[in-house]
Amino acid sequence: MKSIEWGLLFNEYHMNDYDAEELENIVEDLMIDDDVNNKKGIYYYLFNQKEKHLSIRAFSPAMKRAAFERQNGICSLCGNEFKINEMEAGARTYVPAPFIYSISDSVSH
């Protein structure tokens, strides 16, 4: 990828041992994750594990409440009703906390 400082990464981390297959799986998972806003930051994250490089989208309590109310407390995955503290917000929906989540439909652009 352009604009990644590969030389700096090499200089800092070249002495470490890495499993190429594991790194590729992490890159693949993060590339398809809608909550990761900075895709080039994935490569920095691989080496130093600092989530700041990923620019992960966060949702305010008001945004979470709006999604919860829009769905009337009903999980979009299973159709069951839950309390707001039992659910998590994400890009498109509000779902029970153990599930991977997604709320951007509730966010006005």
N, C-alpha and C positions, 0 to 999 in steps of 0.2 A: 504494500500500500504506500502511496505517496505520502509525504509529510511525516512519516514515522522516522525518528532518529535511530536507525538501525545500528549505526556505529556506536552511539552512546549505550544502547542496550547491550551490544556485544561486549564493550569494554567493561561494563559493570557486572554482567552476569555470565560471561563465557566460561568461568571456572566451575559453574554448577552443573550437575547432571540432570537431564530432563528426559522424560518419556515422551517421544514425539507423538505417539498415538494418543496419549492422555491429553497433551496440549491441543492436538487437532480436535478432539472431542469437546474440549472446553471452548475453543474458538467457534466451533459449529453451533454449540448450544447458545452462546452469547450472541452470535450473529443473527439468530432468528428470534431472540428475545426482544419484544417490542418495548420493554422498559429500559433497554440500554440505548441511550441517545448518542453516545460517542463511540461509534464502531471502531475507529482507529485506536481508541483507548484500551481496547481488548488486549492488544499486544503488550502494552505497558503493564496492564493488570496481571497478565500471565506470569510476569517475573517478580513483581513486588506485592501483589495481592491487595493493592490499595483501590478500593471501590470508587474513589473519587475520579479515577481515569475513565470509568464507564458512564458517568453522568446519569445515574439511574433516576428515572422519573419518580418523584414522590407526590403523594396526594395529600392535600390539606384535609382536616376533619370536615370542613364544609363540603368539599368535593365528595368525600366518602358518604356523608349524610345524604347528599343530593342523589347519588347513585342508589343508595339503599331505599330512599323514599320512592324513586322512580320505579323500582322493582317491587315496591310494597313488601319488602322483607323476604321476598321469594327468591330462592337460589335459581339462577339461570341454567345451572347444570342438572340439578336433581328435582327441582320443582317444590322442595320442602320449604317451610317457613322457618326463619332463624331470627334471633335478636341481633341487633347491630354489632354488639361486642363479640359475637360468634362468627363474624364474617370479615373478609378482607377485600379491599378494593384494588382494582387494576385497570387495564386499558379499556375494557369494554363492559365489564359486569362486576357485580358484587357477589361473591361466593363464600361458602363456609371456609374458615381459616385454613384447614389443612390442604385445600386445593390451591393450585396455581391460579393467580388472579389476573384480571385484566379490567378500567373505568373510563376511558376517554370519551365515551358517548355523553357522559354527564358534564364534560368540560366544554364550555363555550369558547370558541376560537375567534 
